[in-house]
């Protein structure tokens, strides 16, 4: 199977843990080389994040488990990049 190199996820998380803690804990996972979380929307008790993760061979189920351990959930997988390199989305 072709390795996943980039994932862009729509994530819903409570205010705690902070976005900094959330992102650094994701970035500590073994296969992740870079992680970015952008706050898209803030509600009374939750935040919506766009989470971009890059690595050599990402394991979506391991990433999902870590996100759930941080009391968050994946609403959708918005982008997947596979192969020997990543491509920038020409529509962005």
C-alpha positions as YAML, in Angstrom:
chain: A
units: angstrom
residues:
- id: 1
  name: UNK
  ca: [0.00, 0.00, 0.00]
- id: 2
  name: UNK
  ca: [1.27, 3.48, -0.87]
- id: 3
  name: UNK
  ca: [2.32, 5.37, 2.27]
- id: 4
  name: UNK
  ca: [0.26, 8.34, 3.46]
- id: 5
  name: UNK
  ca: [2.46, 11.44, 3.66]
- id: 6
  name: UNK
  ca: [-0.04, 14.19, 4.51]
- id: 7
  name: UNK
  ca: [-3.43, 14.33, 6.19]
- id: 8
  name: UNK
  ca: [-5.65, 17.37, 6.60]
- id: 9
  name: UNK
  ca: [-8.31, 16.74, 9.23]
- id: 10
  name: UNK
  ca: [-11.33, 18.66, 10.48]
- id: 11
  name: UNK
  ca: [-11.19, 18.16, 14.26]
- id: 12
  name: UNK
  ca: [-13.56, 19.18, 17.03]
- id: 13
  name: UNK
  ca: [-11.93, 19.53, 20.46]
- id: 14
  name: UNK
  ca: [-12.88, 20.93, 23.85]
- id: 15
  name: UNK
  ca: [-11.07, 24.07, 25.03]
- id: 16
  name: UNK
  ca: [-8.89, 21.90, 27.27]
- id: 17
  name: UNK
  ca: [-6.26, 20.77, 26.40]
- id: 18
  name: UNK
  ca: [-4.96, 23.92, 24.75]
- id: 19
  name: UNK
  ca: [-4.27, 23.98, 21.02]
- id: 20
  name: UNK
  ca: [-0.54, 24.08, 21.83]
- id: 21
  name: UNK
  ca: [-0.70, 20.97, 24.02]
- id: 22
  name: UNK
  ca: [-2.97, 19.19, 21.54]
- id: 23
  name: UNK
  ca: [-0.64, 19.85, 18.60]
- id: 24
  name: UNK
  ca: [2.60, 19.06, 20.42]
- id: 25
  name: UNK
  ca: [1.20, 15.74, 21.63]
- id: 26
  name: UNK
  ca: [0.21, 14.83, 18.08]
- id: 27
  name: UNK
  ca: [3.65, 15.88, 16.88]
- id: 28
  name: UNK
  ca: [5.24, 13.49, 19.38]
- id: 29
  name: UNK
  ca: [3.76, 10.44, 17.63]
- id: 30
  name: UNK
  ca: [6.43, 8.27, 16.04]
- id: 31
  name: UNK
  ca: [5.60, 8.69, 12.34]
- id: 32
  name: UNK
  ca: [4.75, 12.40, 12.44]
- id: 33
  name: UNK
  ca: [7.42, 14.81, 11.19]
- id: 34
  name: UNK
  ca: [5.27, 17.97, 11.32]
- id: 35
  name: UNK
  ca: [1.88, 18.92, 12.78]
- id: 36
  name: UNK
  ca: [-0.05, 22.18, 12.45]
- id: 37
  name: UNK
  ca: [-3.40, 23.06, 14.01]
- id: 38
  name: UNK
  ca: [-5.34, 26.13, 12.88]
- id: 39
  name: UNK
  ca: [-8.35, 27.32, 14.86]
- id: 40
  name: UNK
  ca: [-11.25, 27.69, 12.41]
- id: 41
  name: UNK
  ca: [-14.11, 28.34, 14.81]
- id: 42
  name: UNK
  ca: [-14.60, 28.86, 18.54]
- id: 43
  name: UNK
  ca: [-17.84, 27.91, 20.24]
- id: 44
  name: UNK
  ca: [-18.87, 28.10, 23.88]
- id: 45
  name: UNK
  ca: [-17.32, 24.76, 24.82]
- id: 46
  name: UNK
  ca: [-15.42, 23.55, 21.74]
- id: 47
  name: UNK
  ca: [-13.03, 24.62, 19.00]
- id: 48
  name: UNK
  ca: [-12.96, 23.47, 15.39]
- id: 49
  name: UNK
  ca: [-9.43, 22.91, 14.10]
- id: 50
  name: UNK
  ca: [-7.90, 22.23, 10.71]
- id: 51
  name: UNK
  ca: [-5.07, 19.83, 11.55]
- id: 52
  name: UNK
  ca: [-2.36, 19.19, 8.97]
- id: 53
  name: UNK
  ca: [0.02, 16.31, 9.62]
- id: 54
  name: UNK
  ca: [2.99, 15.23, 7.53]
- id: 55
  name: UNK
  ca: [5.31, 12.23, 7.80]
- id: 56
  name: UNK
  ca: [6.79, 9.32, 5.87]
- id: 57
  name: UNK
  ca: [4.13, 6.69, 6.59]
- id: 58
  name: UNK
  ca: [1.20, 8.07, 8.58]
- id: 59
  name: UNK
  ca: [-1.16, 5.69, 10.37]
- id: 60
  name: UNK
  ca: [-4.63, 7.28, 10.36]
- id: 61
  name: UNK
  ca: [-6.00, 4.88, 12.98]
- id: 62
  name: UNK
  ca: [-3.10, 5.59, 15.37]
- id: 63
  name: UNK
  ca: [-3.59, 9.33, 14.82]
- id: 64
  name: UNK
  ca: [-7.36, 8.96, 15.38]
- id: 65
  name: UNK
  ca: [-6.70, 7.10, 18.66]
- id: 66
  name: UNK
  ca: [-4.37, 9.86, 19.87]
- id: 67
  name: UNK
  ca: [-6.89, 12.56, 18.94]
- id: 68
  name: UNK
  ca: [-9.59, 10.67, 20.86]
- id: 69
  name: UNK
  ca: [-7.22, 10.29, 23.85]
- id: 70
  name: UNK
  ca: [-7.03, 14.10, 23.81]
- id: 71
  name: UNK
  ca: [-10.86, 14.25, 24.10]
- id: 72
  name: UNK
  ca: [-11.29, 15.36, 20.49]
- id: 73
  name: UNK
  ca: [-12.84, 13.79, 17.40]
- id: 74
  name: UNK
  ca: [-12.21, 13.79, 13.68]
- id: 75
  name: UNK
  ca: [-15.20, 15.22, 11.82]
- id: 76
  name: UNK
  ca: [-13.74, 14.56, 8.39]
- id: 77
  name: UNK
  ca: [-10.59, 13.71, 6.48]
- id: 78
  name: UNK
  ca: [-10.33, 16.67, 4.10]
- id: 79
  name: UNK
  ca: [-7.12, 15.83, 2.26]
- id: 80
  name: UNK
  ca: [-4.86, 12.81, 1.85]
- id: 81
  name: UNK
  ca: [-1.52, 12.86, 0.06]
- id: 82
  name: UNK
  ca: [0.18, 9.57, -0.84]
- id: 83
  name: UNK
  ca: [3.22, 8.49, -2.80]
- id: 84
  name: UNK
  ca: [6.90, 9.23, -2.83]
- id: 85
  name: UNK
  ca: [6.29, 12.99, -2.44]
- id: 86
  name: UNK
  ca: [3.48, 15.38, -1.62]
- id: 87
  name: UNK
  ca: [1.70, 17.71, -4.04]
- id: 88
  name: UNK
  ca: [0.24, 21.08, -3.27]
- id: 89
  name: UNK
  ca: [-3.47, 21.33, -3.95]
- id: 90
  name: UNK
  ca: [-3.86, 23.41, -7.15]
- id: 91
  name: UNK
  ca: [-7.30, 24.63, -5.97]
- id: 92
  name: UNK
  ca: [-5.92, 26.39, -2.89]
...
